[in-house]
Amino acid sequence: MQLSVSFENTRGSDAKSGPVQVGWFLTTQKGGIIYDAPMRVRSADMNKKHAKSASRCPAVINLESRYFAVKCPFDINIGFARDKDGKPVLRNLAGETSAIRANKLGQKLHITSEAEWRYPNVPSIQLELPYVFIADEPVYMSQVAPFMHYAKDPLPGTIFGGRFPINVWPRPLMWAFEWHDITKPIKISRGDPLFYATFETLPQDRSVVMSEVEVTKDLTDYMDLISGAVNYVNQTFSLFEAAEARRPETLVKPINRKSGG
């Protein structure tokens, strides 16, 4: 078994060829129908008639093929406020016209403790998501803003994601946002891209195939092993090698269902 926490540890080993299999699954099936499969970014509607069209450029096609969009599962229209005690709170600006009940929105979307904000007076909010990505060989995933999608009304802040090895540290993702202009609302429609997931492989020129995978007992047990570590340890990266040592050799078992890959 050779998974490896870092690409450096794989030097000297035989280089693999062919596509890298990346799996995805949801940590809960309750209401799971609202969560679309990750979709590969493509210029399907762009002009491809002219031989010199950018949408026919191999470099553009190669770049797009390495990003998968995760879409917003429901409409979001929120504003920032402070309660009578000065505590930061979120306001559901859609009110009675909101497609999602206020209590359900509050369970999924919350503002972090002000002491944890990275910048003074720049609130951080988090949207919990049930998406998990997994691989059976060294693959690093990065979560980035959906920079190839045009937004008529840009968000009043910036998305911040992260980079980690999905072969040893599969975890539910979240959409994290730093609200730089709190005078403006955060408005995202269902189906709009929340973020892109991109994957680093070894060698780097290997393509990625995305499939939904079975949530097996081995996978559930391994997720239980690493879940919640962030609540007890500040630097979870220090646990990667320990997690790898206890990881089953095979966790990715694609299911026969149409996926976004």
Number of C-alpha atoms within 10 A of each C-alpha: 10 12 19 19 24 15 16 8 12 15 10 7 8 7 9 12 11 11 13 22 19 24 24 23 20 19 16 10 10 8 7 12 9 13 19 16 22 23 18 22 21 18 16 8 7 11 12 14 9 9 10 9 11 15 20 16 12 10 11 13 15 12 12 17 18 19 24 25 26 25 21 21 19 17 17 21 17 18 17 19 14 11 9 7 6 8 10 15 15 17 15 19 16 16 13 10 8 15 13 16 12 14 8 9 17 15 10 12 19 16 19 15 12 15 9 10 15 11 12 10 13 16 24 23 20 15 18 15 18 15 20 18 24 26 23 22 24 21 26 22 21 17 23 19 18 21 10 14 12 8 12 6 9 11 18 17 17 14 19 14 17 11 14 19 24 23 25 30 26 21 19 16 16 20 20 22 22 22 21 17 15 16 11 14 18 20 16 20 14 15 15 17 22 21 24 24 22 22 21 20 19 18 13 8 12 15 19 21 17 23 24 24 21 17 17 12 10 14 19 12 13 19 19 12 13 18 14 11 13 11 8 8 11 9 9 13 14 10 14 18 15 13 15 17 13 11 22 14 14 13 21 23 17 18 13 10 9 9 19 18 18
